[in-house]
Amino acid sequence: MKNALLIATACLLGLLSTTGASLPYPILPPLFVNGAPDSLTHFLGLPPKLLFALALMVNPIGLLLGTAVLGSLSDRYGRRPLLLVTAVGAAIGHVLTAWALASRSYPLFLVARFGTGLLEGHSAIVRAMLADRLQGPLRNHALSWLNGALHLGWLVGPLLAGFTIAWGLTIPFYIAAGALLLGAALVGFALERKPRAAGPSWWSVARERHAFNLLRHDGLRALFGVQLAYTCGVTAFYEFYPLWLVEVGHYDTRAIALVNVGMCGLMTCSALFAGRASRTEPMRRAAWLAACVALAIGSLGVGHLWVGLVGIMAFGLPHAFYNAVVQAWAADRFGGGHGQGAVMGLLSTTFCLANILMAAAGAVLTLVDTRLVLLTGAILTAWAANRMRAWGSGAMAGLPPAA
């Protein structure tokens, strides 16, 4: 398959994946904070903010389980069949989400979001597909372009929600389901079918070759630790800056979507150029970028609307470059020895775990002040920046050099 078609297919799947994951972000805060009390927003008489945080948490739990094993399963069974199953399954999950909203069923909403997350964890598969079919600068650029498509999904999802919700609360989810079915059709056309090789069952692969098995290795365990801290800050920002906008600026779904357009637009444009080579050691470069991300997240803790808006917009630039640096470095350093699917799965799984942890923390902290979640995220990201700086300079005892 030609490289251009390979890259285009990967980028489209990445775009559709994060579009679906980010779709509820501008919908849920106004729905739970300002919506009329009913069986969805006041389920069992629980506080709406708590229900909102749980709704945020359940999708990443599914993503965590999916990304932990999907990359390794694709190493064993091939990228094409796994991508087909996950794309169609995620489309069904969006349809179930729409039904849950229409019927005002909070339990069904949680089940649907969990199932969608479980099958939307195929970003590890598309990263691995690029990592093991491309080499050198082209691979770095392709991974960066894929990151751009993933970032663009964080723009398209909220934008889709903001500008179609006037037609009905369920319409954005039906549109996302249709787009995923089109993506599945493209996978069937663009990726060649390969004969299935004999080997262990899918359950054996999932149990024995999941991404967390990589934590037995010192270098990958260190990467997991700093990446988890960094992504805790990022997911705290993603999950709770819309709620911050509702509380501080009294924004509605459309206004939140417009702010997201500015942030993700800058992030997407930055990702297109983030794969360029640099003479700076990768971990030291990542450390400076993570510090800038921490500063942007921390600006929301001031509680001033315009200061926070500047921070939201500025967030996208260093985050896009950080992703390009760390993913390309991990593919070069660890992918050959441990399998690109497993390594990319570990990175994706780390992001999902961070989503769960910060949604759980937010369920408690937002009952006091939403800014506490964002400040906690900024502190964790700053800590990660410090650890990456130490690793890049060879100051982390017991670890091999980062270069």
Protein Blocks (a to p, Z undefined) as FASTA:
>chain_A
ZZklmmmmmmmmmmmmmmmmmmmmmmmmmmmmmmccdfklmgghiafklmmmmmmmmmmm
mmmmmmmmmmmmmmmnojklmmmmmmmmmmmmmmmmmmmmmnopaklmmmmmmmmmmmmm
mmmmmmmmmmmmpgcjllmmmmmmmmmmmmmmmmmmmmmmmmmmmnojklmmmmmmmmmm
mmmmmmmmmpccddddedddfklmmmmmgfklmmmpmklmmmmmmmmmmmmmmmmmmmmm
mmmmmmmnopafklmmmmmmmmmmmmmmmmmmmmpccfbdfklmmmmmmmmmmmmmmmmm
nopaklmmmmmmmmmmmmmmmmmmmmmmmmmmmmmmnopklmmmmmmmmmmmmmmmmmmm
mmmmmmmomklmmmmmmmmmmmmmmmmmmmmnopaghiacfZZ
